[in-house]
Amino acid sequence: MHPILWLILTILDIYFWILIAMVVMSWLVAFNIINNHNNFVRQVNYALYRLTDPVLRPIRRFLPDLGGLDISPIIAIIALQFIRYLVVYYGVRLL
């Protein structure tokens, strides 16, 4: 595999897991399993928010209000997987 393709796919995979971690973290905070008053939890939550918010904010603007349900991470993950398959499909053709 070409090194640039490998780098792009690795970055997409890492961002996928960051999105999953953000979703799990939000569930743990929402169900009061972990406490935001803990400094470590607050820092991890802040870091995940700063990493995912630039992608999720435009998606949230277009989605209708579904109450307390936020499906923007699901749409972001689907888009990320679509981009990943595009990179693989066209990257193999270029080689």
KAQUIUR-V72074 format. One line per field, one symbol per residue. burial: b if it has 9 or more other ideal C-beta (glycine too) atoms within 8 Angstrom, else e. A space follows every 10 residues. Layout:
burial->???
//
This chain:
burial->eeeebbebbe ebbebbebbb bbbebbebbe eeebeeeeee bbebbeebbe bbeebbeebb eebeeeeeee ebbebbbeeb bebbeebbee beeee
//
